Amino acid sequence: MMKLFKHIIYIALAILISAPALAQRLEYVGGGNMGGNKFQLVYQLSGVSSPGTFNAPSVEGAKKLYQSGAQAIGSSSSTTIVNGKVIEHSSGNVYRYTVTFKAEKEGRLTVSKASVNVGGKHITAKGFQMNVSKGERQQQTPQSIMSQLRGRGVNAEDPFSQGEEKSVTANDLFVKIEMSKSRVYEQQAVVCTVKLYTKFPIKEFMPLQQPEYTGFLIEDITPKMAGTARVENYHGQNYYTAILRKSILYPQKSGTLTINSGEFDVIPVQRRVYVGLNSAIAVPVDGDKLRIKSNSASVHITPLPSPRPAGFTGAVGEFSIKDAITPANLKTFATANYTVTVTGSGNIKYIKAPTIGFPKEFDTFDPQNDIKTASEGDDVKGSIKFTYQFIPQQVGVFSIAESEFVYFNPNTEKYETLKLPAHKLTIAKGNGQPSNANADGERMTDIHPVHSGDMNLSKSHTLLLDTFGYWLLILVPLFAFVGILIYYRKLVKERTNVQLMRVKRASKVAQRRLKQAKKHMLANNSTAFYAEVLTASWGYLSDKLGIPVSELSKENIDAELENYGVDATLRAKMLSLLEKCEFAQYAPELSGNDMHTVFDEAASVMDQLENVKRKKTVAK
């Protein structure tokens, strides 16, 4: 009996000891100024199974701006020892609520009671008074802030945790231009990556001046998941990095080419730590806007060796070549294909079609090409297939002469030649006939067949000299000949003026590219749309102003348009269009541009430029 009584006493004591731990409790645990006249209050609810409904306190002389939802931060428990036995008591989950206020005055403010409704039960926290002074931070306990945060699960290897409670320096957040190689040959591919390094989350990122790739042909290979951040160790420190742009550059001239630095406005997000009675919390706050500049990057371009072989047309890389003829059985007047496929790595997209020596008895057409490429590491790999269509016109045995493909190999630093073998082709008689054949199926050349049959000839006694029709037949061809001659001389003169032809074609080429951009717009492919509009705009300005694309920049565009006679408003519209498209390629989710608006703006600006008459230069 005595033993049973002891057990009852022990159990009662255990219940009494653990009762405070099992109690449901709401308490104010911290807060403080966020800068200016804003401050936060943080409440903690413990010993419950669900967060319930939080009723924020009111603050006399302050206006509530924002109330966060319940944040689960763990569970609470207590331990008791009864008769040598350890008993664990779980008291439920722990939640936190954060309320942001804007003080309308400084000084001592009164905070009313806060409460939570959990399953019909009201749990309250007492009101209190606090001092609010503009620009002053809540004082913190002398405990280690970093230690408290890591105790709440912050990873010591997380770059963002390195950026807590300190000012942002040039080593904490920067943009870096990285080149895959420092020395290449003309036309040899080099990869350029523009990358963001940061120890802070980024709220806003705005490019002001983008890096310029003067002297290069550019192929954008920015991956679809470019904006995804990942951790990298740079000079012994961890950073989150994100690729802003990745391009393959093909240098067009020798010497040292420099990619100018870019300039960006950035608003980082910092963590401000508030310490309560029993814990500390980190609250994200917007940092000051920073203006950062990337580095500039230079590449030394070695000229291709001289003399250049006669068959060299600019291919640089490492290639193989093969050819094929289809169908196997060739017949007259039937279309056949001769395909040449160049495979390898290098400037594949810019390879020109080899010259093939077809027999004169074949009708031939300009080759069509099919390009398939993919970026791998520091280069572009793939193939380009040239298809030459031909139509044999005679029966017999004919030969396609041997041909060569010459390219420069940067690895061996030599010009290398790949040979395409000669082909003997046996042409059988086909069913069709050439379009310029006569009724007997014979190909017409310079001598026409003799006309046979009734000619219906009759003798006329009227003198043609006295008829109106005679003079009409004489004068009309004469005037037509003079008109054609004048037009032909004008056409020849224009075609010899390359710049004039480029100016005349500028609008047509731009409109063709805008049609392609419209297809991307309708398909909701923003990346391809902005790239196409940007290409159309740069190409149009290059043709219109007579400046190679590789030498264009916003500064000389503005100057040349002014010399052309374009007013300041239209020049500003053109430069604004370029900046919108370039910015959309860097950060489409931040650009805020509508594709329809940009498309209409591009068409309107080019149409207005077409109506501008070139300013006449006055001789001094």
TORTIZA-588005 format. One line per 3 residues: their letters; for each residue y, z, x of C-alpha. Coordinates in Angstrom, 2 decimals. Example, Ala and Ser with C-alpha at 12.3 -4.5 7.8 and 13.67 -1.06 7.14 Angstrom:
BEGIN
as> -4.50:7.80:12.30 | -1.06:7.14:13.67
REM end
This chain:
BEGIN
mmk> 0.00:0.00:0.00 | 2.36:0.96:2.81 | 1.56:-2.34:4.55
lfk> 2.44:-4.36:1.41 | 5.72:-2.47:1.07 | 6.65:-3.38:4.66
hii> 6.06:-7.07:3.98 | 8.28:-6.96:0.91 | 11.07:-5.35:2.95
yia> 10.78:-7.97:5.71 | 10.97:-10.80:3.19 | 14.01:-9.27:1.51
lai> 15.75:-8.87:4.88 | 14.98:-12.51:5.74 | 16.53:-13.67:2.47
lis> 19.63:-11.53:3.04 | 20.03:-12.77:6.62 | 19.60:-16.42:5.74
apa> 21.75:-16.34:2.59 | 25.00:-17.23:4.38 | 23.32:-20.20:6.05
laq> 21.96:-21.44:2.71 | 25.37:-21.24:1.03 | 27.16:-24.43:0.03
rle> 30.54:-24.51:1.73 | 33.64:-26.73:1.95 | 36.08:-26.00:4.78
yvg> 39.04:-27.57:6.57 | 37.88:-28.43:10.10 | 40.84:-30.22:11.69
ggn> 43.45:-32.94:11.60 | 46.75:-33.79:13.15 | 49.57:-36.25:13.57
mgg> 48.72:-39.94:13.95 | 52.14:-40.80:15.34 | 55.41:-41.14:13.51
nkf> 55.30:-39.31:10.18 | 51.58:-39.85:9.43 | 48.94:-37.11:9.66
qlv> 45.32:-36.52:8.61 | 43.32:-33.66:7.12 | 39.56:-33.46:7.72
yql> 37.22:-31.40:5.49 | 33.52:-30.65:6.03 | 30.97:-30.03:3.26
sgv> 27.65:-28.39:4.24 | 24.52:-27.11:2.53 | 24.24:-29.88:-0.09
ssp> 21.80:-32.68:-0.82 | 24.45:-35.26:-1.85 | 28.16:-35.76:-1.07
gtf> 29.40:-35.35:-4.64 | 32.96:-36.18:-5.72 | 35.75:-35.03:-3.37
nap> 39.10:-34.01:-4.85 | 41.70:-34.25:-2.09 | 44.38:-31.59:-1.76
sve> 48.02:-32.26:-2.47 | 50.63:-31.62:0.20 | 54.11:-30.57:-0.79
gak> 56.60:-32.97:0.83 | 53.98:-35.60:1.72 | 52.44:-38.66:0.04
kly> 48.72:-39.44:0.15 | 48.07:-42.86:1.72 | 44.30:-43.12:2.04
qsg> 41.15:-41.14:1.33 | 37.93:-42.07:3.11 | 34.48:-41.89:1.57
aqa> 31.98:-39.23:2.51 | 30.69:-39.59:6.08 | 27.21:-38.13:6.68
igs> 27.17:-36.40:10.08 | 23.78:-34.62:9.99 | 22.05:-31.63:8.43
sss> 22.36:-27.86:8.89 | 19.65:-25.20:9.25 | 19.15:-21.56:10.23
tti> 16.36:-19.67:12.01 | 15.11:-16.11:11.34 | 12.30:-14.06:12.92
vng> 10.26:-11.91:10.55 | 7.45:-9.71:11.89 | 7.28:-11.83:15.03
kvi> 7.18:-15.09:13.07 | 9.87:-17.79:13.36 | 11.06:-19.12:9.99
ehs> 13.25:-22.26:9.77 | 15.58:-22.62:6.78 | 17.07:-26.03:5.96
sgn> 20.44:-25.70:4.25 | 20.95:-29.37:3.38 | 23.19:-32.16:4.64
vyr> 26.68:-32.11:6.17 | 29.45:-34.52:5.09 | 33.03:-35.07:6.19
ytv> 36.06:-36.35:4.25 | 39.29:-37.60:5.83 | 42.61:-37.84:3.96
tfk> 45.68:-39.57:5.43 | 49.20:-38.51:4.39 | 52.74:-39.67:5.08
aek> 55.20:-36.81:5.52 | 58.52:-37.24:3.74 | 60.10:-34.41:5.73
egr> 59.46:-32.37:8.86 | 58.72:-28.68:9.04 | 56.26:-26.33:7.39
ltv> 54.25:-27.96:4.60 | 51.91:-26.31:2.07 | 48.44:-27.81:1.55
ska> 46.79:-27.01:-1.80 | 43.11:-26.27:-2.42 | 40.54:-29.06:-1.96
svn> 37.31:-29.23:-3.95 | 34.02:-31.09:-4.30 | 32.00:-31.52:-7.48
vgg> 28.29:-31.53:-6.59 | 25.89:-31.71:-9.53 | 28.41:-30.05:-11.86
khi> 29.17:-27.25:-9.38 | 32.69:-26.96:-7.93 | 32.95:-25.98:-4.25
tak> 36.47:-25.25:-3.02 | 38.34:-24.85:0.26 | 41.37:-22.59:0.50
gfq> 44.87:-23.95:0.80 | 46.95:-23.34:3.92 | 50.25:-24.14:5.59
mnv> 50.84:-26.46:8.53 | 53.72:-27.66:10.70 | 54.52:-31.38:10.84
skg> 56.94:-32.73:13.44 | 57.53:-36.43:14.08 | 55.67:-37.87:17.06
erq> 53.90:-34.60:17.89 | 50.12:-34.45:18.23 | 47.90:-31.67:16.87
qqt> 47.09:-29.26:19.65 | 43.51:-29.28:20.83 | 41.26:-26.55:22.12
pqs> 40.63:-26.47:25.86 | 37.00:-27.55:25.30 | 35.90:-30.85:26.81
ims> 36.62:-33.60:24.23 | 34.20:-36.03:25.86 | 31.47:-33.42:25.82
qlr> 31.93:-32.86:22.07 | 31.90:-36.58:21.29 | 28.80:-37.24:23.36
grg> 27.19:-34.31:21.58 | 27.79:-36.24:18.35 | 25.88:-39.24:19.63
vna> 28.46:-41.30:21.54 | 26.69:-43.30:24.23 | 27.97:-42.55:27.73
edp> 27.26:-46.19:28.65 | 29.29:-47.53:25.71 | 32.49:-49.15:27.07
fsq> 34.39:-48.05:23.98 | 33.63:-44.40:24.83 | 35.29:-44.97:28.22
gee> 38.53:-45.76:26.43 | 38.98:-42.55:24.44 | 42.24:-40.63:24.51
ksv> 43.93:-42.54:27.33 | 46.50:-45.30:27.66 | 45.34:-48.90:28.02
tan> 45.70:-50.31:31.54 | 45.24:-53.79:32.99 | 41.74:-52.78:34.10
dlf> 40.74:-51.77:30.57 | 41.55:-54.99:28.68 | 42.01:-58.45:30.19
vki> 41.16:-62.14:29.78 | 39.47:-63.92:32.68 | 39.02:-67.65:33.38
ems> 35.71:-68.17:35.19 | 34.64:-71.42:36.89 | 30.98:-72.16:37.63
ksr> 31.90:-73.94:40.89 | 34.88:-73.88:43.24 | 34.31:-77.32:44.82
vye> 33.01:-80.47:43.09 | 33.26:-84.26:43.30 | 35.28:-86.44:40.98
qqa> 33.50:-86.79:37.60 | 31.08:-83.96:38.51 | 30.69:-81.39:35.73
vvc> 32.08:-77.88:36.17 | 31.84:-75.16:33.50 | 34.97:-73.21:32.56
tvk> 34.60:-70.00:30.52 | 37.51:-68.06:29.04 | 36.23:-64.53:28.44
lyt> 37.69:-61.32:27.03 | 36.82:-58.02:28.76 | 37.66:-54.79:26.91
kfp> 36.88:-51.08:26.78 | 38.62:-50.83:23.40 | 37.87:-52.29:19.97
ike> 40.30:-55.09:19.11 | 42.20:-55.13:15.81 | 44.28:-58.26:16.44
fmp> 44.07:-61.05:19.03 | 46.71:-63.78:19.06 | 46.85:-66.57:21.70
lqq> 50.46:-67.38:22.58 | 49.88:-69.85:25.40 | 46.45:-71.31:25.98
pey> 45.07:-72.38:29.35 | 45.78:-76.05:30.06 | 43.17:-78.38:31.55
tgf> 45.41:-81.00:33.16 | 43.46:-83.64:35.07 | 40.13:-83.06:33.30
lie> 38.12:-84.63:30.51 | 36.95:-81.74:28.32 | 33.72:-81.26:26.40
dit> 33.72:-78.08:24.31 | 30.39:-76.21:24.42 | 31.56:-72.90:22.95
pkm> 28.42:-71.33:21.42 | 28.36:-70.65:17.66 | 28.03:-66.91:18.30
agt> 30.85:-66.90:20.87 | 32.71:-64.05:19.17 | 29.70:-61.70:19.42
arv> 30.43:-58.94:21.91 | 27.93:-57.75:24.49 | 28.04:-55.18:27.27
eny> 28.53:-56.41:30.85 | 29.00:-54.51:34.09 | 32.01:-55.83:35.99
hgq> 32.97:-54.27:39.33 | 30.89:-51.19:38.56 | 32.32:-50.58:35.08
nyy> 30.94:-51.38:31.63 | 32.94:-53.67:29.34 | 32.41:-55.35:26.03
tai> 32.86:-59.09:26.58 | 33.36:-61.99:24.18 | 33.53:-65.70:25.02
lrk> 36.78:-67.16:23.70 | 36.07:-70.70:24.86 | 33.47:-72.44:27.01
sil> 33.98:-76.01:28.18 | 32.47:-78.53:30.55 | 35.21:-80.21:32.58
ypq> 34.99:-83.60:34.28 | 37.73:-83.95:36.93 | 39.46:-87.34:36.86
ksg> 41.24:-87.21:40.22 | 40.82:-85.69:43.65 | 42.75:-82.78:45.15
tlt> 43.17:-79.22:43.91 | 43.31:-78.99:40.12 | 44.51:-75.74:38.56
ins> 43.88:-74.39:35.08 | 47.04:-72.52:34.15 | 46.85:-68.96:32.90
gef> 46.91:-68.18:29.20 | 48.99:-65.55:27.44 | 47.81:-63.39:24.53
dvi> 49.06:-60.62:22.23 | 46.45:-57.91:21.62 | 46.42:-54.78:19.46
pvq> 43.63:-52.42:20.64 | 42.11:-49.64:18.56 | 42.02:-46.25:20.28
rrv> 40.23:-43.04:19.37 | 42.30:-39.99:18.67 | 40.30:-36.74:18.72
yvg> 40.98:-33.86:16.35 | 39.38:-30.46:16.90 | 38.58:-28.07:14.06
lns> 37.16:-24.58:14.08 | 33.59:-25.56:14.82 | 33.64:-29.24:15.72
aia> 35.66:-32.26:16.83 | 36.02:-35.69:15.27 | 37.37:-38.99:16.62
vpv> 39.66:-41.02:14.36 | 40.42:-44.71:15.12 | 44.16:-45.49:15.34
dgd> 46.03:-48.69:16.18 | 47.37:-48.86:19.70 | 50.59:-50.53:20.80
klr> 50.71:-54.33:20.90 | 50.04:-55.54:24.46 | 50.90:-58.88:26.03
iks> 48.29:-59.87:28.58 | 47.97:-62.90:30.83 | 44.75:-64.36:32.11
nsa> 44.27:-65.44:35.68 | 44.66:-69.06:36.73 | 41.66:-70.88:38.23
svh> 41.61:-73.69:40.78 | 38.90:-76.16:41.74 | 38.95:-78.40:44.80
itp> 38.00:-81.95:43.83 | 36.48:-84.11:46.57 | 37.04:-87.86:46.16
lps> 33.96:-90.08:45.84 | 33.02:-91.73:49.15 | 34.39:-95.17:50.00
prp> 33.56:-97.97:49.85 | 32.13:-97.78:46.35 | 29.22:-100.15:45.60
agf> 29.99:-103.22:43.50 | 27.79:-102.08:40.60 | 29.21:-98.53:40.43
tga> 30.99:-97.83:37.12 | 31.64:-94.06:37.36 | 28.28:-92.38:36.67
vge> 28.00:-89.06:38.56 | 24.92:-86.84:38.40 | 21.18:-87.26:38.81
fsi> 19.50:-89.88:36.63 | 16.38:-91.91:35.92 | 16.19:-95.19:34.00
kda> 13.70:-97.19:31.95 | 13.78:-100.29:29.77 | 11.76:-101.82:26.93
itp> 11.65:-105.04:24.87 | 10.69:-105.12:21.19 | 8.91:-106.73:19.45
anl> 6.12:-107.75:21.80 | 5.85:-111.26:20.29 | 9.18:-113.06:20.40
ktf> 10.07:-116.02:18.20 | 13.04:-118.32:17.89 | 15.84:-117.31:15.55
ata> 14.37:-113.80:15.15 | 16.29:-110.72:16.31 | 14.83:-108.80:19.27
nyt> 15.99:-105.70:21.14 | 16.23:-104.92:24.84 | 16.78:-101.16:25.35
vtv> 17.87:-99.39:28.51 | 17.59:-95.57:28.53 | 19.36:-93.46:31.16
tgs> 18.10:-89.85:31.33 | 19.25:-86.94:33.48 | 22.16:-84.57:34.03
gni> 25.80:-85.40:34.64 | 28.60:-87.22:32.84 | 26.14:-88.89:30.46
kyi> 28.65:-89.45:27.66 | 30.85:-91.53:29.96 | 28.20:-93.85:31.42
kap> 28.95:-97.53:30.84 | 26.31:-100.05:29.77 | 24.67:-101.98:32.65
tig> 25.28:-105.73:32.77 | 22.11:-107.60:31.78 | 21.52:-111.25:32.76
fpk> 20.20:-112.87:29.57 | 19.29:-116.61:29.53 | 22.00:-118.91:28.16
efd> 19.51:-120.03:25.49 | 19.77:-116.56:23.91 | 22.50:-115.51:21.52
tfd> 23.54:-111.99:22.61 | 25.69:-109.19:21.15 | 27.58:-106.21:22.54
pqn> 25.23:-103.26:23.23 | 25.11:-100.25:20.92 | 24.63:-96.77:22.42
dik> 22.91:-93.61:21.20 | 23.81:-90.37:23.03 | 21.75:-87.18:22.93
tas> 23.01:-84.33:25.13 | 22.81:-80.55:25.40 | 24.48:-78.11:27.78
egd> 22.12:-76.28:30.12 | 23.61:-73.80:32.55 | 26.38:-75.47:34.54
dvk> 25.64:-79.03:33.47 | 24.98:-81.40:30.60 | 21.50:-82.86:30.27
gsi> 20.22:-85.54:27.95 | 20.03:-89.31:27.59 | 22.02:-92.36:26.57
kft> 20.22:-95.39:25.15 | 21.81:-98.84:25.21 | 20.39:-101.37:22.74
yqf> 21.09:-105.06:23.42 | 20.30:-107.36:20.50 | 19.44:-110.98:21.30
ipq> 18.19:-114.02:19.35 | 16.21:-116.72:21.22 | 17.32:-120.23:20.20
qvg> 14.65:-122.33:21.92 | 10.90:-122.34:22.41 | 9.69:-121.83:25.98
vfs> 9.42:-119.37:28.85 | 12.64:-117.63:29.91 | 13.58:-114.79:32.26
iae> 15.87:-111.76:31.98 | 17.19:-111.28:35.50 | 16.76:-108.09:37.51
sef> 19.70:-105.67:37.08 | 20.92:-102.46:38.72 | 22.30:-99.08:37.70
vyf> 24.38:-97.42:40.43 | 25.44:-93.76:40.33 | 26.70:-91.08:42.72
npn> 24.39:-88.11:43.31 | 26.38:-84.94:44.23 | 23.24:-83.25:45.56
tek> 22.51:-85.94:48.14 | 26.21:-86.90:48.40 | 25.20:-90.57:48.31
yet> 25.35:-93.54:45.97 | 21.90:-94.28:44.60 | 20.65:-97.44:42.92
lkl> 18.03:-97.71:40.17 | 16.63:-101.19:39.52 | 15.60:-102.66:36.20
pah> 12.85:-105.27:36.76 | 13.07:-108.93:35.76 | 11.18:-109.92:32.60
klt> 9.47:-113.23:31.76 | 9.58:-113.87:28.04 | 7.48:-116.40:26.13
iak> 9.29:-117.58:23.01 | 7.22:-119.03:20.17 | 8.54:-121.16:17.31
gng> 9.90:-119.09:14.45 | 10.37:-119.82:10.76 | 14.12:-119.48:10.63
qps> 16.84:-121.70:11.99 | 20.21:-121.02:13.54 | 23.25:-120.85:11.32
nan> 24.75:-123.85:13.15 | 21.74:-126.15:12.49 | 21.85:-129.42:10.55
adg> 19.66:-130.44:7.62 | 16.83:-131.41:9.99 | 16.78:-127.95:11.57
erm> 18.30:-129.27:14.80 | 20.90:-127.13:16.52 | 24.28:-128.84:16.34
tdi> 26.25:-129.13:19.56 | 29.00:-131.61:20.38 | 27.41:-134.79:18.84
hpv> 26.89:-134.90:15.09 | 24.09:-136.98:13.47 | 24.82:-140.44:12.07
hsg> 25.75:-140.32:8.39 | 23.51:-142.58:6.27 | 23.72:-143.72:2.64
dmn> 26.39:-145.23:0.40 | 29.84:-144.53:1.84 | 31.66:-145.66:-1.38
lsk> 34.22:-147.54:0.68 | 37.01:-149.42:-1.03 | 39.95:-151.42:0.22
sht> 43.44:-150.20:-0.56 | 46.42:-152.52:-0.82 | 49.03:-149.66:-0.78
lll> 50.80:-148.94:2.52 | 50.34:-145.28:3.46 | 53.77:-145.28:5.10
dtf> 55.38:-145.58:1.70 | 53.53:-142.63:0.11 | 54.60:-138.97:-0.14
gyw> 51.11:-137.83:0.71 | 51.26:-139.63:4.05 | 54.36:-137.76:5.19
lli> 52.95:-134.52:3.81 | 49.80:-134.97:5.88 | 51.94:-135.64:8.95
lvp> 54.54:-132.87:8.62 | 52.39:-129.98:7.35 | 50.00:-130.01:10.34
lfa> 52.98:-130.42:12.67 | 54.79:-127.37:11.30 | 51.53:-125.44:11.19
fvg> 50.86:-126.29:14.85 | 54.35:-125.16:15.89 | 53.94:-121.91:13.95
ili> 50.51:-121.22:15.45 | 51.84:-121.98:18.93 | 54.73:-119.52:18.51
yyr> 52.42:-116.85:17.12 | 49.89:-117.41:19.91 | 52.56:-117.11:22.63
klv> 53.80:-113.88:21.00 | 50.24:-112.53:20.78 | 49.51:-113.35:24.43
ker> 52.74:-111.66:25.47 | 51.90:-108.53:23.48 | 48.34:-108.33:24.81
tnv> 49.55:-108.54:28.39 | 51.79:-105.56:27.61 | 49.13:-102.83:27.58
qlm> 51.58:-100.11:26.61 | 52.86:-102.09:23.62 | 49.29:-102.61:22.40
rvk> 48.57:-98.89:22.72 | 51.71:-98.05:20.72 | 50.72:-100.50:17.98
ras> 47.18:-99.15:17.81 | 48.22:-95.47:17.97 | 48.52:-94.98:14.22
kva> 45.29:-96.85:13.39 | 43.26:-94.86:15.92 | 44.74:-91.58:14.68
qrr> 44.05:-92.44:11.03 | 40.44:-93.26:11.90 | 40.00:-89.85:13.52
lkq> 41.70:-88.09:10.60 | 39.17:-89.70:8.26 | 36.42:-88.16:10.38
akk> 38.27:-84.80:10.28 | 38.40:-85.04:6.49 | 34.59:-85.35:6.38
hml> 34.31:-82.13:8.41 | 36.83:-80.49:6.07 | 34.82:-81.43:2.97
ann> 31.68:-80.11:4.71 | 33.59:-76.85:5.42 | 32.92:-77.24:9.17
sta> 36.14:-75.67:10.49 | 35.22:-75.87:14.20 | 34.55:-79.63:14.09
fya> 37.56:-80.18:11.80 | 40.12:-78.55:14.11 | 38.58:-80.24:17.18
evl> 38.87:-83.67:15.48 | 42.49:-83.09:14.33 | 43.39:-81.89:17.83
tas> 41.77:-84.96:19.44 | 43.56:-87.26:16.98 | 46.92:-85.61:17.71
wgy> 46.56:-85.70:21.53 | 45.30:-89.29:21.42 | 48.12:-90.39:19.12
lsd> 50.78:-88.85:21.38 | 49.15:-90.37:24.47 | 49.23:-93.88:22.96
klg> 52.65:-93.46:21.37 | 54.38:-92.09:24.47 | 52.38:-94.00:27.08
ipv> 51.18:-90.86:28.87 | 47.50:-90.40:29.86 | 45.77:-87.59:27.95
sel> 44.98:-85.79:31.21 | 48.72:-85.50:31.96 | 49.88:-84.34:28.53
ske> 51.31:-80.87:28.05 | 53.48:-79.30:25.39 | 56.49:-79.37:27.70
nid> 56.39:-83.09:28.53 | 55.47:-83.95:24.91 | 58.64:-82.23:23.72
ael> 60.73:-83.96:26.39 | 59.23:-87.42:25.79 | 59.59:-87.15:22.00
eny> 63.24:-86.23:22.49 | 63.74:-89.26:24.76 | 61.97:-91.38:22.13
gvd> 64.57:-90.32:19.55 | 62.59:-87.74:17.55 | 64.74:-84.96:16.08
atl> 64.14:-81.29:16.90 | 62.62:-80.44:13.49 | 59.93:-83.10:13.72
rak> 59.22:-82.18:17.35 | 58.73:-78.55:16.34 | 56.33:-79.61:13.56
mls> 54.23:-81.62:16.03 | 54.04:-78.77:18.57 | 53.27:-76.28:15.77
lle> 50.38:-78.49:14.61 | 48.92:-78.54:18.15 | 49.20:-74.76:18.45
kce> 47.54:-74.14:15.07 | 44.55:-76.34:15.94 | 44.18:-74.87:19.43
faq> 44.40:-71.33:18.10 | 41.82:-72.09:15.40 | 39.37:-73.17:18.13
yap> 39.81:-69.80:19.91 | 39.65:-67.49:16.94 | 39.17:-69.25:13.59
els> 38.70:-65.98:11.73 | 42.18:-64.83:12.86 | 44.06:-68.10:12.48
gnd> 44.72:-67.77:8.73 | 45.13:-71.54:8.42 | 43.84:-73.59:5.49
mht> 42.08:-76.83:6.52 | 43.64:-78.78:3.63 | 47.13:-77.66:4.65
vfd> 46.54:-78.54:8.32 | 45.10:-81.96:7.35 | 48.10:-82.79:5.14
eaa> 50.46:-81.57:7.84 | 48.80:-83.75:10.51 | 48.95:-86.87:8.31
svm> 52.58:-86.17:7.36 | 53.76:-85.55:10.93 | 52.12:-88.74:12.27
dql> 53.52:-90.75:9.34 | 57.03:-89.46:10.06 | 56.67:-90.24:13.78
env> 55.66:-93.81:12.90 | 58.96:-94.24:11.06 | 61.04:-93.11:14.05
krk> 62.68:-95.98:15.88 | 62.70:-95.70:19.65 | 66.06:-94.66:21.02
ktv> 67.70:-97.41:23.06 | 68.48:-96.34:26.60 | 72.06:-97.00:27.68
ak> 72.47:-98.40:31.17 | 74.79:-96.32:33.30
REM end
